Amino acid sequence: MCLSTVYLTSNGQVEKIMQDVAKMESKDDGFILENLFGENKFIKGQLKKVDFIQDNSVILEDNP
C-alpha cells in the first residue's frame, strides 16, 4: 500500500498537513486530501513535487 505525507510550503516554511494520505483530488484552487481513516481536508495550493521513491511525499505550494 502506498500512503503519502502531504506538506505545504509557504514563505520558505514547510508544514506537515496530513499523514497516511490515500486519496488526493484536485478541486478549484487546491486539493481535497483523504487519509486512510476517511478524514478529509481541503488545502489551497498548487502541486510542486511528488516523490513516491524516496519518502512517499507530496509537496504543495501555497498560492500567492
PDBQT receptor file of N, H, CA, C and O in Angstrom, charges set to zero:
ATOM      1  N   MET A   1       0.853  -1.177   0.000  1.00  0.00    +0.000 N 
ATOM      2  CA  MET A   1       0.000   0.000   0.000  1.00  0.00    +0.000 C 
ATOM      3  C   MET A   1       0.896   1.237   0.000  1.00  0.00    +0.000 C 
ATOM      4  O   MET A   1       1.888   1.296   0.727  1.00  0.00    +0.000 OA
ATOM      5  N   CYS A   2       0.544   2.199  -0.803  1.00  0.00    +0.000 N 
ATOM      6  H   CYS A   2      -0.262   2.151  -1.394  1.00  0.00    +0.000 HD
ATOM      7  CA  CYS A   2       1.350   3.414  -0.946  1.00  0.00    +0.000 C 
ATOM      8  C   CYS A   2       0.591   4.601  -0.360  1.00  0.00    +0.000 C 
ATOM      9  O   CYS A   2      -0.284   5.166  -1.016  1.00  0.00    +0.000 OA
ATOM     10  N   LEU A   3       0.922   4.975   0.862  1.00  0.00    +0.000 N 
ATOM     11  H   LEU A   3       1.633   4.516   1.395  1.00  0.00    +0.000 HD
ATOM     12  CA  LEU A   3       0.321   6.140   1.510  1.00  0.00    +0.000 C 
ATOM     13  C   LEU A   3       1.361   7.250   1.549  1.00  0.00    +0.000 C 
ATOM     14  O   LEU A   3       2.560   6.987   1.639  1.00  0.00    +0.000 OA
ATOM     15  N   SER A   4       0.898   8.473   1.482  1.00  0.00    +0.000 N 
ATOM     16  H   SER A   4      -0.076   8.686   1.409  1.00  0.00    +0.000 HD
ATOM     17  CA  SER A   4       1.813   9.611   1.416  1.00  0.00    +0.000 C 
ATOM     18  C   SER A   4       1.607  10.575   2.574  1.00  0.00    +0.000 C 
ATOM     19  O   SER A   4       0.577  10.563   3.247  1.00  0.00    +0.000 OA
ATOM     20  N   THR A   5       2.608  11.400   2.782  1.00  0.00    +0.000 N 
ATOM     21  H   THR A   5       3.445  11.410   2.235  1.00  0.00    +0.000 HD
ATOM     22  CA  THR A   5       2.518  12.528   3.691  1.00  0.00    +0.000 C 
ATOM     23  C   THR A   5       2.510  13.779   2.828  1.00  0.00    +0.000 C 
ATOM     24  O   THR A   5       3.327  13.914   1.917  1.00  0.00    +0.000 OA
ATOM     25  N   VAL A   6       1.584  14.698   3.114  1.00  0.00    +0.000 N 
ATOM     26  H   VAL A   6       0.921  14.588   3.853  1.00  0.00    +0.000 HD
ATOM     27  CA  VAL A   6       1.461  15.922   2.326  1.00  0.00    +0.000 C 
ATOM     28  C   VAL A   6       1.990  17.095   3.140  1.00  0.00    +0.000 C 
ATOM     29  O   VAL A   6       1.644  17.268   4.308  1.00  0.00    +0.000 OA
ATOM     30  N   TYR A   7       2.834  17.894   2.498  1.00  0.00    +0.000 N 
ATOM     31  H   TYR A   7       3.115  17.753   1.549  1.00  0.00    +0.000 HD
ATOM     32  CA  TYR A   7       3.426  19.079   3.104  1.00  0.00    +0.000 C 
ATOM     33  C   TYR A   7       3.007  20.303   2.305  1.00  0.00    +0.000 C 
ATOM     34  O   TYR A   7       2.760  20.209   1.103  1.00  0.00    +0.000 OA
ATOM     35  N   LEU A   8       2.927  21.448   2.967  1.00  0.00    +0.000 N 
ATOM     36  H   LEU A   8       3.128  21.524   3.943  1.00  0.00    +0.000 HD
ATOM     37  CA  LEU A   8       2.632  22.719   2.311  1.00  0.00    +0.000 C 
ATOM     38  C   LEU A   8       3.798  23.666   2.554  1.00  0.00    +0.000 C 
ATOM     39  O   LEU A   8       4.212  23.866   3.696  1.00  0.00    +0.000 OA
ATOM     40  N   THR A   9       4.331  24.252   1.479  1.00  0.00    +0.000 N 
ATOM     41  H   THR A   9       3.994  24.090   0.551  1.00  0.00    +0.000 HD
ATOM     42  CA  THR A   9       5.386  25.256   1.621  1.00  0.00    +0.000 C 
ATOM     43  C   THR A   9       4.780  26.641   1.442  1.00  0.00    +0.000 C 
ATOM     44  O   THR A   9       3.961  26.865   0.551  1.00  0.00    +0.000 OA
ATOM     45  N   SER A  10       5.192  27.557   2.293  1.00  0.00    +0.000 N 
ATOM     46  H   SER A  10       5.858  27.376   3.017  1.00  0.00    +0.000 HD
ATOM     47  CA  SER A  10       4.713  28.932   2.230  1.00  0.00    +0.000 C 
ATOM     48  C   SER A  10       5.773  29.842   2.831  1.00  0.00    +0.000 C 
ATOM     49  O   SER A  10       6.179  29.656   3.978  1.00  0.00    +0.000 OA
ATOM     50  N   ASN A  11       6.217  30.819   2.061  1.00  0.00    +0.000 N 
ATOM     51  H   ASN A  11       5.887  30.969   1.129  1.00  0.00    +0.000 HD
ATOM     52  CA  ASN A  11       7.232  31.775   2.528  1.00  0.00    +0.000 C 
ATOM     53  C   ASN A  11       8.474  31.078   3.082  1.00  0.00    +0.000 C 
ATOM     54  O   ASN A  11       9.029  31.508   4.093  1.00  0.00    +0.000 OA
ATOM     55  N   GLY A  12       8.907  30.010   2.427  1.00  0.00    +0.000 N 
ATOM     56  H   GLY A  12       8.456  29.661   1.606  1.00  0.00    +0.000 HD
ATOM     57  CA  GLY A  12      10.103  29.296   2.851  1.00  0.00    +0.000 C 
ATOM     58  C   GLY A  12       9.905  28.339   4.007  1.00  0.00    +0.000 C 
ATOM     59  O   GLY A  12      10.843  27.640   4.388  1.00  0.00    +0.000 OA
ATOM     60  N   GLN A  13       8.719  28.288   4.571  1.00  0.00    +0.000 N 
ATOM     61  H   GLN A  13       7.957  28.856   4.262  1.00  0.00    +0.000 HD
ATOM     62  CA  GLN A  13       8.411  27.383   5.679  1.00  0.00    +0.000 C 
ATOM     63  C   GLN A  13       7.723  26.133   5.138  1.00  0.00    +0.000 C 
ATOM     64  O   GLN A  13       6.952  26.218   4.182  1.00  0.00    +0.000 OA
ATOM     65  N   VAL A  14       7.992  24.975   5.739  1.00  0.00    +0.000 N 
ATOM     66  H   VAL A  14       8.618  24.906   6.516  1.00  0.00    +0.000 HD
ATOM     67  CA  VAL A  14       7.359  23.720   5.347  1.00  0.00    +0.000 C 
ATOM     68  C   VAL A  14       6.523  23.217   6.514  1.00  0.00    +0.000 C 
ATOM     69  O   VAL A  14       7.019  23.096   7.634  1.00  0.00    +0.000 OA
ATOM     70  N   GLU A  15       5.244  22.923   6.248  1.00  0.00    +0.000 N 
ATOM     71  H   GLU A  15       4.841  23.021   5.339  1.00  0.00    +0.000 HD
ATOM     72  CA  GLU A  15       4.320  22.460   7.287  1.00  0.00    +0.000 C 
ATOM     73  C   GLU A  15       3.720  21.124   6.867  1.00  0.00    +0.000 C 
ATOM     74  O   GLU A  15       3.211  20.985   5.755  1.00  0.00    +0.000 OA
ATOM     75  N   LYS A  16       3.785  20.128   7.777  1.00  0.00    +0.000 N 
ATOM     76  H   LYS A  16       4.199  20.241   8.680  1.00  0.00    +0.000 HD
ATOM     77  CA  LYS A  16       3.145  18.848   7.506  1.00  0.00    +0.000 C 
ATOM     78  C   LYS A  16       1.638  19.041   7.638  1.00  0.00    +0.000 C 
ATOM     79  O   LYS A  16       1.154  19.490   8.677  1.00  0.00    +0.000 OA
ATOM     80  N   ILE A  17       0.895  18.700   6.580  1.00  0.00    +0.000 N 
ATOM     81  H   ILE A  17       1.288  18.335   5.736  1.00  0.00    +0.000 HD
ATOM     82  CA  ILE A  17      -0.545  18.905   6.548  1.00  0.00    +0.000 C 
ATOM     83  C   ILE A  17      -1.306  17.649   6.956  1.00  0.00    +0.000 C 
ATOM     84  O   ILE A  17      -2.230  17.719   7.766  1.00  0.00    +0.000 OA
ATOM     85  N   MET A  18      -0.918  16.490   6.394  1.00  0.00    +0.000 N 
ATOM     86  H   MET A  18      -0.167  16.433   5.736  1.00  0.00    +0.000 HD
ATOM     87  CA  MET A  18      -1.634  15.251   6.693  1.00  0.00    +0.000 C 
ATOM     88  C   MET A  18      -0.740  14.050   6.398  1.00  0.00    +0.000 C 
ATOM     89  O   MET A  18       0.007  14.048   5.420  1.00  0.00    +0.000 OA
ATOM     90  N   GLN A  19      -0.822  13.032   7.250  1.00  0.00    +0.000 N 
ATOM     91  H   GLN A  19      -1.429  13.034   8.045  1.00  0.00    +0.000 HD
ATOM     92  CA  GLN A  19      -0.118  11.766   7.063  1.00  0.00    +0.000 C 
ATOM     93  C   GLN A  19      -1.093  10.718   6.543  1.00  0.00    +0.000 C 
ATOM     94  O   GLN A  19      -2.308  10.907   6.593  1.00  0.00    +0.000 OA
ATOM     95  N   ASP A  20      -0.553   9.621   6.049  1.00  0.00    +0.000 N 
ATOM     96  H   ASP A  20       0.434   9.468   6.008  1.00  0.00    +0.000 HD
ATOM     97  CA  ASP A  20      -1.343   8.470   5.596  1.00  0.00    +0.000 C 
ATOM     98  C   ASP A  20      -2.395   8.855   4.568  1.00  0.00    +0.000 C 
ATOM     99  O   ASP A  20      -3.517   8.348   4.598  1.00  0.00    +0.000 OA
ATOM    100  N   VAL A  21      -2.030   9.762   3.648  1.00  0.00    +0.000 N 
ATOM    101  H   VAL A  21      -1.119  10.174   3.623  1.00  0.00    +0.000 HD
ATOM    102  CA  VAL A  21      -2.961  10.203   2.610  1.00  0.00    +0.000 C 
ATOM    103  C   VAL A  21      -3.104   9.092   1.572  1.00  0.00    +0.000 C 
ATOM    104  O   VAL A  21      -2.123   8.639   0.981  1.00  0.00    +0.000 OA
ATOM    105  N   ALA A  22      -4.350   8.667   1.368  1.00  0.00    +0.000 N 
ATOM    106  H   ALA A  22      -5.146   9.035   1.848  1.00  0.00    +0.000 HD
ATOM    107  CA  ALA A  22      -4.648   7.592   0.428  1.00  0.00    +0.000 C 
ATOM    108  C   ALA A  22      -5.263   8.121  -0.860  1.00  0.00    +0.000 C 
ATOM    109  O   ALA A  22      -5.212   7.454  -1.894  1.00  0.00    +0.000 OA
ATOM    110  N   LYS A  23      -5.848   9.326  -0.800  1.00  0.00    +0.000 N 
ATOM    111  H   LYS A  23      -5.889   9.867   0.040  1.00  0.00    +0.000 HD
ATOM    112  CA  LYS A  23      -6.533   9.891  -1.962  1.00  0.00    +0.000 C 
ATOM    113  C   LYS A  23      -6.324  11.400  -1.985  1.00  0.00    +0.000 C 
ATOM    114  O   LYS A  23      -6.372  12.069  -0.953  1.00  0.00    +0.000 OA
ATOM    115  N   MET A  24      -6.092  11.921  -3.194  1.00  0.00    +0.000 N 
ATOM    116  H   MET A  24      -6.053  11.377  -4.033  1.00  0.00    +0.000 HD
ATOM    117  CA  MET A  24      -5.883  13.355  -3.370  1.00  0.00    +0.000 C 
ATOM    118  C   MET A  24      -6.599  13.766  -4.648  1.00  0.00    +0.000 C 
ATOM    119  O   MET A  24      -6.347  13.205  -5.714  1.00  0.00    +0.000 OA
ATOM    120  N   GLU A  25      -7.493  14.746  -4.541  1.00  0.00    +0.000 N 
ATOM    121  H   GLU A  25      -7.698  15.202  -3.675  1.00  0.00    +0.000 HD
ATOM    122  CA  GLU A  25      -8.296  15.171  -5.688  1.00  0.00    +0.000 C 
ATOM    123  C   GLU A  25      -8.150  16.674  -5.906  1.00  0.00    +0.000 C 
ATOM    124  O   GLU A  25      -8.287  17.464  -4.972  1.00  0.00    +0.000 OA
ATOM    125  N   SER A  26      -7.872  17.055  -7.143  1.00  0.00    +0.000 N 
ATOM    126  H   SER A  26      -7.761  16.413  -7.902  1.00  0.00    +0.000 HD
ATOM    127  CA  SER A  26      -7.772  18.470  -7.497  1.00  0.00    +0.000 C 
ATOM    128  C   SER A  26      -9.164  19.084  -7.484  1.00  0.00    +0.000 C 
ATOM    129  O   SER A  26     -10.100  18.528  -8.057  1.00  0.00    +0.000 OA
ATOM    130  N   LYS A  27      -9.296  20.232  -6.830  1.00  0.00    +0.000 N 
ATOM    131  H   LYS A  27      -8.536  20.684  -6.364  1.00  0.00    +0.000 HD
ATOM    132  CA  LYS A  27     -10.592  20.902  -6.717  1.00  0.00    +0.000 C 
ATOM    133  C   LYS A  27     -10.372  22.404  -6.722  1.00  0.00    +0.000 C 
ATOM    134  O   LYS A  27      -9.704  22.938  -5.835  1.00  0.00    +0.000 OA
ATOM    135  N   ASP A  28     -10.929  23.092  -7.715  1.00  0.00    +0.000 N 
ATOM    136  H   ASP A  28     -11.471  22.659  -8.435  1.00  0.00    +0.000 HD
ATOM    137  CA  ASP A  28     -10.832  24.552  -7.821  1.00  0.00    +0.000 C 
ATOM    138  C   ASP A  28      -9.379  25.027  -7.708  1.00  0.00    +0.000 C 
ATOM    139  O   ASP A  28      -8.578  24.765  -8.605  1.00  0.00    +0.000 OA
ATOM    140  N   ASP A  29      -9.029  25.717  -6.625  1.00  0.00    +0.000 N 
ATOM    141  H   ASP A  29      -9.680  25.930  -5.896  1.00  0.00    +0.000 HD
ATOM    142  CA  ASP A  29      -7.674  26.255  -6.465  1.00  0.00    +0.000 C 
ATOM    143  C   ASP A  29      -6.863  25.502  -5.413  1.00  0.00    +0.000 C 
ATOM    144  O   ASP A  29      -5.967  26.069  -4.789  1.00  0.00    +0.000 OA
ATOM    145  N   GLY A  30      -7.186  24.212  -5.219  1.00  0.00    +0.000 N 
ATOM    146  H   GLY A  30      -7.915  23.752  -5.726  1.00  0.00    +0.000 HD
ATOM    147  CA  GLY A  30      -6.474  23.420  -4.228  1.00  0.00    +0.000 C 
ATOM    148  C   GLY A  30      -6.733  21.938  -4.390  1.00  0.00    +0.000 C 
ATOM    149  O   GLY A  30      -7.014  21.456  -5.488  1.00  0.00    +0.000 OA
ATOM    150  N   PHE A  31      -6.635  21.217  -3.274  1.00  0.00    +0.000 N 
ATOM    151  H   PHE A  31      -6.407  21.609  -2.383  1.00  0.00    +0.000 HD
ATOM    152  CA  PHE A  31      -6.771  19.768  -3.286  1.00  0.00    +0.000 C 
ATOM    153  C   PHE A  31      -7.576  19.293  -2.084  1.00  0.00    +0.000 C 
ATOM    154  O   PHE A  31      -7.471  19.851  -0.991  1.00  0.00    +0.000 OA
ATOM    155  N   ILE A  32      -8.376  18.261  -2.299  1.00  0.00    +0.000 N 
ATOM    156  H   ILE A  32      -8.461  17.808  -3.187  1.00  0.00    +0.000 HD
ATOM    157  CA  ILE A  32      -9.041  17.565  -1.204  1.00  0.00    +0.000 C 
ATOM    158  C   ILE A  32      -8.179  16.356  -0.883  1.00  0.00    +0.000 C 
ATOM    159  O   ILE A  32      -7.903  15.532  -1.755  1.00  0.00    +0.000 OA
ATOM    160  N   LEU A  33      -7.758  16.253   0.362  1.00  0.00    +0.000 N 
ATOM    161  H   LEU A  33      -7.983  16.923   1.070  1.00  0.00    +0.000 HD
ATOM    162  CA  LEU A  33      -6.945  15.138   0.824  1.00  0.00    +0.000 C 
ATOM    163  C   LEU A  33      -7.814  14.216   1.660  1.00  0.00    +0.000 C 
ATOM    164  O   LEU A  33      -8.647  14.683   2.437  1.00  0.00    +0.000 OA
ATOM    165  N   GLU A  34      -7.627  12.910   1.509  1.00  0.00    +0.000 N 
ATOM    166  H   GLU A  34      -6.950  12.531   0.878  1.00  0.00    +0.000 HD
ATOM    167  CA  GLU A  34      -8.338  11.939   2.344  1.00  0.00    +0.000 C 
ATOM    168  C   GLU A  34      -7.327  10.920   2.840  1.00  0.00    +0.000 C 
ATOM    169  O   GLU A  34      -6.576  10.338   2.058  1.00  0.00    +0.000 OA
ATOM    170  N   ASN A  35      -7.318  10.710   4.159  1.00  0.00    +0.000 N 
ATOM    171  H   ASN A  35      -7.928  11.183   4.795  1.00  0.00    +0.000 HD
ATOM    172  CA  ASN A  35      -6.357   9.758   4.705  1.00  0.00    +0.000 C 
ATOM    173  C   ASN A  35      -6.973   8.365   4.825  1.00  0.00    +0.000 C 
ATOM    174  O   ASN A  35      -8.133   8.150   4.476  1.00  0.00    +0.000 OA
ATOM    175  N   LEU A  36      -6.192   7.451   5.313  1.00  0.00    +0.000 N 
ATOM    176  H   LEU A  36      -5.249   7.626   5.597  1.00  0.00    +0.000 HD
ATOM    177  CA  LEU A  36      -6.580   6.050   5.446  1.00  0.00    +0.000 C 
ATOM    178  C   LEU A  36      -7.813   5.867   6.323  1.00  0.00    +0.000 C 
ATOM    179  O   LEU A  36      -8.535   4.881   6.181  1.00  0.00    +0.000 OA
ATOM    180  N   PHE A  37      -8.054   6.804   7.220  1.00  0.00    +0.000 N 
ATOM    181  H   PHE A  37      -7.467   7.605   7.336  1.00  0.00    +0.000 HD
ATOM    182  CA  PHE A  37      -9.168   6.702   8.165  1.00  0.00    +0.000 C 
ATOM    183  C   PHE A  37     -10.413   7.439   7.692  1.00  0.00    +0.000 C 
ATOM    184  O   PHE A  37     -11.395   7.530   8.430  1.00  0.00    +0.000 OA
ATOM    185  N   GLY A  38     -10.386   7.973   6.459  1.00  0.00    +0.000 N 
ATOM    186  H   GLY A  38      -9.589   7.899   5.860  1.00  0.00    +0.000 HD
ATOM    187  CA  GLY A  38     -11.546   8.649   5.888  1.00  0.00    +0.000 C 
ATOM    188  C   GLY A  38     -11.667  10.115   6.259  1.00  0.00    +0.000 C 
ATOM    189  O   GLY A  38     -12.664  10.752   5.920  1.00  0.00    +0.000 OA
ATOM    190  N   GLU A  39     -10.673  10.666   6.949  1.00  0.00    +0.000 N 
ATOM    191  H   GLU A  39      -9.863  10.148   7.225  1.00  0.00    +0.000 HD
ATOM    192  CA  GLU A  39     -10.693  12.088   7.300  1.00  0.00    +0.000 C 
ATOM    193  C   GLU A  39     -10.335  12.907   6.062  1.00  0.00    +0.000 C 
ATOM    194  O   GLU A  39      -9.410  12.558   5.329  1.00  0.00    +0.000 OA
ATOM    195  N   ASN A  40     -11.069  13.998   5.831  1.00  0.00    +0.000 N 
ATOM    196  H   ASN A  40     -11.821  14.281   6.426  1.00  0.00    +0.000 HD
ATOM    197  CA  ASN A  40     -10.861  14.862   4.668  1.00  0.00    +0.000 C 
ATOM    198  C   ASN A  40     -10.380  16.237   5.095  1.00  0.00    +0.000 C 
ATOM    199  O   ASN A  40     -10.698  16.720   6.181  1.00  0.00    +0.000 OA
ATOM    200  N   LYS A  41      -9.597  16.860   4.203  1.00  0.00    +0.000 N 
ATOM    201  H   LYS A  41      -9.339  16.467   3.320  1.00  0.00    +0.000 HD
ATOM    202  CA  LYS A  41      -9.120  18.221   4.445  1.00  0.00    +0.000 C 
ATOM    203  C   LYS A  41      -8.923  18.888   3.086  1.00  0.00    +0.000 C 
ATOM    204  O   LYS A  41      -8.385  18.279   2.162  1.00  0.00    +0.000 OA
ATOM    205  N   PHE A  42      -9.367  20.159   2.969  1.00  0.00    +0.000 N 
ATOM    206  H   PHE A  42      -9.804  20.653   3.720  1.00  0.00    +0.000 HD
ATOM    207  CA  PHE A  42      -9.134  20.928   1.747  1.00  0.00    +0.000 C 
ATOM    208  C   PHE A  42      -7.960  21.868   1.974  1.00  0.00    +0.000 C 
ATOM    209  O   PHE A  42      -7.914  22.592   2.969  1.00  0.00    +0.000 OA
ATOM    210  N   ILE A  43      -7.012  21.851   1.045  1.00  0.00    +0.000 N 
ATOM    211  H   ILE A  43      -7.049  21.264   0.237  1.00  0.00    +0.000 HD
ATOM    212  CA  ILE A  43      -5.833  22.710   1.129  1.00  0.00    +0.000 C 
ATOM    213  C   ILE A  43      -5.724  23.529  -0.147  1.00  0.00    +0.000 C 
ATOM    214  O   ILE A  43      -5.708  22.973  -1.245  1.00  0.00    +0.000 OA
ATOM    215  N   LYS A  44      -5.648  24.857  -0.005  1.00  0.00    +0.000 N 
ATOM    216  H   LYS A  44      -5.661  25.309   0.887  1.00  0.00    +0.000 HD
ATOM    217  CA  LYS A  44      -5.414  25.725  -1.164  1.00  0.00    +0.000 C 
ATOM    218  C   LYS A  44      -3.932  25.660  -1.506  1.00  0.00    +0.000 C 
ATOM    219  O   LYS A  44      -3.074  25.762  -0.629  1.00  0.00    +0.000 OA
ATOM    220  N   GLY A  45      -3.647  25.491  -2.784  1.00  0.00    +0.000 N 
ATOM    221  H   GLY A  45      -4.344  25.408  -3.496  1.00  0.00    +0.000 HD
ATOM    222  CA  GLY A  45      -2.259  25.451  -3.213  1.00  0.00    +0.000 C 
ATOM    223  C   GLY A  45      -2.117  24.790  -4.560  1.00  0.00    +0.000 C 
ATOM    224  O   GLY A  45      -3.089  24.328  -5.159  1.00  0.00    +0.000 OA
ATOM    225  N   GLN A  46      -0.883  24.756  -5.023  1.00  0.00    +0.000 N 
ATOM    226  H   GLN A  46      -0.094  25.131  -4.537  1.00  0.00    +0.000 HD
ATOM    227  CA  GLN A  46      -0.594  24.107  -6.296  1.00  0.00    +0.000 C 
ATOM    228  C   GLN A  46       0.449  23.019  -6.073  1.00  0.00    +0.000 C 
ATOM    229  O   GLN A  46       1.259  23.101  -5.149  1.00  0.00    +0.000 OA
ATOM    230  N   LEU A  47       0.421  22.010  -6.922  1.00  0.00    +0.000 N 
ATOM    231  H   LEU A  47      -0.237  21.944  -7.672  1.00  0.00    +0.000 HD
ATOM    232  CA  LEU A  47       1.337  20.886  -6.804  1.00  0.00    +0.000 C 
ATOM    233  C   LEU A  47       2.751  21.321  -7.159  1.00  0.00    +0.000 C 
ATOM    234  O   LEU A  47       2.983  21.930  -8.203  1.00  0.00    +0.000 OA
ATOM    235  N   LYS A  48       3.694  21.001  -6.276  1.00  0.00    +0.000 N 
ATOM    236  H   LYS A  48       3.506  20.506  -5.428  1.00  0.00    +0.000 HD
ATOM    237  CA  LYS A  48       5.089  21.350  -6.516  1.00  0.00    +0.000 C 
ATOM    238  C   LYS A  48       5.928  20.106  -6.795  1.00  0.00    +0.000 C 
ATOM    239  O   LYS A  48       6.766  20.119  -7.697  1.00  0.00    +0.000 OA
ATOM    240  N   LYS A  49       5.712  19.016  -6.025  1.00  0.00    +0.000 N 
ATOM    241  H   LYS A  49       5.031  19.005  -5.293  1.00  0.00    +0.000 HD
ATOM    242  CA  LYS A  49       6.545  17.824  -6.177  1.00  0.00    +0.000 C 
ATOM    243  C   LYS A  49       5.829  16.600  -5.616  1.00  0.00    +0.000 C 
ATOM    244  O   LYS A  49       5.129  16.686  -4.607  1.00  0.00    +0.000 OA
ATOM    245  N   VAL A  50       6.012  15.451  -6.287  1.00  0.00    +0.000 N 
ATOM    246  H   VAL A  50       6.580  15.382  -7.107  1.00  0.00    +0.000 HD
ATOM    247  CA  VAL A  50       5.536  14.161  -5.794  1.00  0.00    +0.000 C 
ATOM    248  C   VAL A  50       6.736  13.227  -5.803  1.00  0.00    +0.000 C 
ATOM    249  O   VAL A  50       7.420  13.110  -6.820  1.00  0.00    +0.000 OA
ATOM    250  N   ASP A  51       7.005  12.554  -4.673  1.00  0.00    +0.000 N 
ATOM    251  H   ASP A  51       6.450  12.649  -3.846  1.00  0.00    +0.000 HD
ATOM    252  CA  ASP A  51       8.143  11.639  -4.593  1.00  0.00    +0.000 C 
ATOM    253  C   ASP A  51       7.698  10.330  -3.950  1.00  0.00    +0.000 C 
ATOM    254  O   ASP A  51       7.617  10.231  -2.726  1.00  0.00    +0.000 OA
ATOM    255  N   PHE A  52       7.411   9.326  -4.777  1.00  0.00    +0.000 N 
ATOM    256  H   PHE A  52       7.477   9.406  -5.771  1.00  0.00    +0.000 HD
ATOM    257  CA  PHE A  52       6.992   8.021  -4.266  1.00  0.00    +0.000 C 
ATOM    258  C   PHE A  52       8.181   7.086  -4.054  1.00  0.00    +0.000 C 
ATOM    259  O   PHE A  52       8.022   6.016  -3.467  1.00  0.00    +0.000 OA
ATOM    260  N   ILE A  53       9.355   7.467  -4.517  1.00  0.00    +0.000 N 
ATOM    261  H   ILE A  53       9.485   8.336  -4.994  1.00  0.00    +0.000 HD
ATOM    262  CA  ILE A  53      10.538   6.621  -4.380  1.00  0.00    +0.000 C 
ATOM    263  C   ILE A  53      11.227   6.838  -3.035  1.00  0.00    +0.000 C 
ATOM    264  O   ILE A  53      11.445   5.887  -2.284  1.00  0.00    +0.000 OA
ATOM    265  N   GLN A  54      11.566   8.080  -2.735  1.00  0.00    +0.000 N 
ATOM    266  H   GLN A  54      11.389   8.853  -3.345  1.00  0.00    +0.000 HD
ATOM    267  CA  GLN A  54      12.351   8.378  -1.538  1.00  0.00    +0.000 C 
ATOM    268  C   GLN A  54      11.528   8.324  -0.253  1.00  0.00    +0.000 C 
ATOM    269  O   GLN A  54      11.864   7.570   0.660  1.00  0.00    +0.000 OA
ATOM    270  N   ASP A  55      10.467   9.103  -0.169  1.00  0.00    +0.000 N 
ATOM    271  H   ASP A  55      10.193   9.716  -0.911  1.00  0.00    +0.000 HD
ATOM    272  CA  ASP A  55       9.761   9.194   1.113  1.00  0.00    +0.000 C 
ATOM    273  C   ASP A  55       8.244   9.283   0.992  1.00  0.00    +0.000 C 
ATOM    274  O   ASP A  55       7.577   9.711   1.934  1.00  0.00    +0.000 OA
ATOM    275  N   ASN A  56       7.690   8.887  -0.150  1.00  0.00    +0.000 N 
ATOM    276  H   ASN A  56       8.232   8.540  -0.915  1.00  0.00    +0.000 HD
ATOM    277  CA  ASN A  56       6.230   8.923  -0.338  1.00  0.00    +0.000 C 
ATOM    278  C   ASN A  56       5.637  10.267   0.069  1.00  0.00    +0.000 C 
ATOM    279  O   ASN A  56       4.665  10.321   0.821  1.00  0.00    +0.000 OA
ATOM    280  N   SER A  57       6.224  11.341  -0.428  1.00  0.00    +0.000 N 
ATOM    281  H   SER A  57       7.014  11.297  -1.039  1.00  0.00    +0.000 HD
ATOM    282  CA  SER A  57       5.747  12.667  -0.052  1.00  0.00    +0.000 C 
ATOM    283  C   SER A  57       5.141  13.405  -1.237  1.00  0.00    +0.000 C 
ATOM    284  O   SER A  57       5.486  13.173  -2.396  1.00  0.00    +0.000 OA
ATOM    285  N   VAL A  58       4.226  14.302  -0.898  1.00  0.00    +0.000 N 
ATOM    286  H   VAL A  58       3.946  14.491   0.043  1.00  0.00    +0.000 HD
ATOM    287  CA  VAL A  58       3.626  15.211  -1.860  1.00  0.00    +0.000 C 
ATOM    288  C   VAL A  58       3.853  16.608  -1.312  1.00  0.00    +0.000 C 
ATOM    289  O   VAL A  58       3.522  16.886  -0.160  1.00  0.00    +0.000 OA
ATOM    290  N   ILE A  59       4.416  17.489  -2.130  1.00  0.00    +0.000 N 
ATOM    291  H   ILE A  59       4.685  17.263  -3.066  1.00  0.00    +0.000 HD
ATOM    292  CA  ILE A  59       4.684  18.860  -1.707  1.00  0.00    +0.000 C 
ATOM    293  C   ILE A  59       3.740  19.792  -2.461  1.00  0.00    +0.000 C 
ATOM    294  O   ILE A  59       3.717  19.805  -3.692  1.00  0.00    +0.000 OA
ATOM    295  N   LEU A  60       2.965  20.566  -1.714  1.00  0.00    +0.000 N 
ATOM    296  H   LEU A  60       2.983  20.555  -0.714  1.00  0.00    +0.000 HD
ATOM    297  CA  LEU A  60       2.104  21.589  -2.287  1.00  0.00    +0.000 C 
ATOM    298  C   LEU A  60       2.705  22.943  -1.953  1.00  0.00    +0.000 C 
ATOM    299  O   LEU A  60       3.348  23.106  -0.916  1.00  0.00    +0.000 OA
ATOM    300  N   GLU A  61       2.493  23.908  -2.831  1.00  0.00    +0.000 N 
ATOM    301  H   GLU A  61       1.970  23.775  -3.673  1.00  0.00    +0.000 HD
ATOM    302  CA  GLU A  61       2.995  25.263  -2.604  1.00  0.00    +0.000 C 
ATOM    303  C   GLU A  61       1.802  26.194  -2.461  1.00  0.00    +0.000 C 
ATOM    304  O   GLU A  61       0.876  26.162  -3.271  1.00  0.00    +0.000 OA
ATOM    305  N   ASP A  62       1.833  27.022  -1.427  1.00  0.00    +0.000 N 
ATOM    306  H   ASP A  62       2.586  27.049  -0.770  1.00  0.00    +0.000 HD
ATOM    307  CA  ASP A  62       0.759  27.974  -1.167  1.00  0.00    +0.000 C 
ATOM    308  C   ASP A  62       0.586  28.905  -2.358  1.00  0.00    +0.000 C 
ATOM    309  O   ASP A  62       1.569  29.390  -2.917  1.00  0.00    +0.000 OA
ATOM    310  N   ASN A  63      -0.664  29.155  -2.749  1.00  0.00    +0.000 N 
ATOM    311  H   ASN A  63      -1.462  28.760  -2.294  1.00  0.00    +0.000 HD
ATOM    312  CA  ASN A  63      -0.941  30.114  -3.821  1.00  0.00    +0.000 C 
ATOM    313  C   ASN A  63      -0.705  31.525  -3.309  1.00  0.00    +0.000 C 
ATOM    314  O   ASN A  63      -1.203  31.890  -2.244  1.00  0.00    +0.000 OA
ATOM    315  N   PRO A  64       0.057  32.332  -4.066  1.00  0.00    +0.000 N 
ATOM    316  CA  PRO A  64       0.300  33.712  -3.613  1.00  0.00    +0.000 C 
ATOM    317  C   PRO A  64      -0.946  34.565  -3.708  1.00  0.00    +0.000 C 
ATOM    318  O   PRO A  64      -0.911  35.748  -3.367  1.00  0.00    +0.000 OA
TER     319      PRO A  64
